[in-house]
Amino acid sequence: MKYTRLTKEQFEELHQEFINFLATQSITADEWADIKANKPEVAEEELDIFSDLVWEGVLSKVAYLEHISPQQMHLFHLKETDMQLIAIKINSDTVDLTTTEGFEWFRNNLLSDDVEFLTANKAYSEDKALDKFKLIQQGGVITKGDLYRYFEKLVVK
């Protein structure tokens, strides 16, 4: 398995897609029930293959990720050939970006000496999808990129 198995909730959400996946392998509902009951290792393998296919599809479309912690914000633009990062660091232990109050303080104090902005670019490894997946595993959340684009205007010249 290349990525990670989907959760029970994700499988339930993708129930119809999983049925279609089994159908492409000519596995009927009765055969699937038999596989689950008598060949659990084969069933596990099918779940893993389906999970990887779903992740591949998702990762191929991801363009923006955000990772926000109490004192840092990492905003990624996942371009075709590289990843661009806008990193924001708050040099104050009293501010927590994960709270409404902390984010409000940040918005009102963008130019404060307690706020640092950094930018970086990084080329992908040989496996671009896996690079994206690792960022998600580390806490990155897929977004539409609104925060990235806002700060891009401020910090990227």
N, C-alpha and C positions, 0 to 999 in steps of 0.2 A: 504494500500500500504506500502510495507516494505522499498523500496528505494525511487526513484524519477522517475517521468514519463520521458520517452525519449522525446527529443525535436522533433519538426516538421521535422527538417533535418535528425535526426536519424531514425525517422519512414520512411521517404522517402527512406533512404539508405537501410532500412530493409524491404522494401515493400513486396518482395517475401516471406520472412520469416513470415511476418504478415499474408499474404494470407494462407500460410501453417498452421499457428497457428489457424486461423479461420476454416480451413478445418478439423483440428483434432477435432473441436467441431461441425462438420457438419453444419457450417454456410456458405452458398453460398454468392456470390457477391450480388445477389438481396436481400437476407435476411439481409446482412450487411447494404446495403443502407436503407432498411426499419428500421432497428434498429437505425441507426444514425438519421433518420428523425423522428421516432415516439417514441423511447425509448432512449433518449440521456444518461440517467443515466446508462443504460446497456452498451452502447457504451463506456462510460467513464470507467466503470468497466473492460471491455475487454482490453482497452488500458493500464490500470494499471497492470492487470495480465500479459500481454505480456511484459511490461516494466520490471516488477520484474523477469520474466523468463530470459530476456536478461541480466539483471544485475547479476543474479545468475550465468549464464554461464561465463560472463566476470570475475567476482570476483573469481570464482573457478580456473581460470587460471593465475591470476595476481601473479607474483613473485617479482617484483621490483616496487617501487614508488620513485619519487623524488619530493621534494618541495624546490624550490630555491627562496629566497627573497634577497633583496639588501645585507644584512650582514650575512645571514645564509643559510646553505644548509643542508637539512635533506634527507638522502639516506636510504631507507628501503629495507631490504630483508625479504620478507614475506614467511617464511618457514612453514613447516607442523605444527609444534607445537608452534612456537613463531615468534615474529617480532624482527628482529635485526636492529638496527639503528646506522648509522655513522652520527654524527652531526658535522658540521664545522661552526665555528663562526669567523667572521672577526671583529676585534676590531679597526676598522678605519671607520669613517663616510665618508671618501673620496672614498672608494672602494664600487662599486655596482656590485655584482656578476651577476646581470641580464643583464649587458651590456658586449659587447665584450671586451672593455678595462678593465673592472673590473675583468672579468674572466681571462684575460691574466695576469693581475697583480697577481691574486691568483696563477696561474700556476707558475709564476716566483718567488713567495715568500712563497711557501708552508712551509718552515721552519722558517719563520719570527715569532717574538714574537706577531705579530698582528693576527696570525692564531691559533685558538684553535681547537683541535680534541677531540671529546667525543664519546664513544660507549655505547650502552645500549641494553638490551634484555627485552622483555615484553611478557608474555604469553597472548594468546588470551582470550577473555571473552568466554562465552558459545556460542556466535555467531561470528565465525571467519569472515564470509563474511561481516557482518555488521561492524566489526572492520575495515576491509579494505575499505569499502564504506565510513566510516567516515573520513578516511585519505584523500580519494579522494575529499570529500566535503570540506575539509579544504585546498584544493589547491594542493594535491598530483597528480602527473602525472604518468601514467603507462609508464614504460620504459623497455628496455631489460636488464638493470642492468650494463651497461658498467662502469659508474662512481662508482657505489657501489663496483664492483669487483676491480677496480683500487685502490680505497682508502682502501679497505679491506686488500690488500697486505701491505699497509703502516702502518695501525693502529691496525689491529687485529692480535694478536700473538697467 
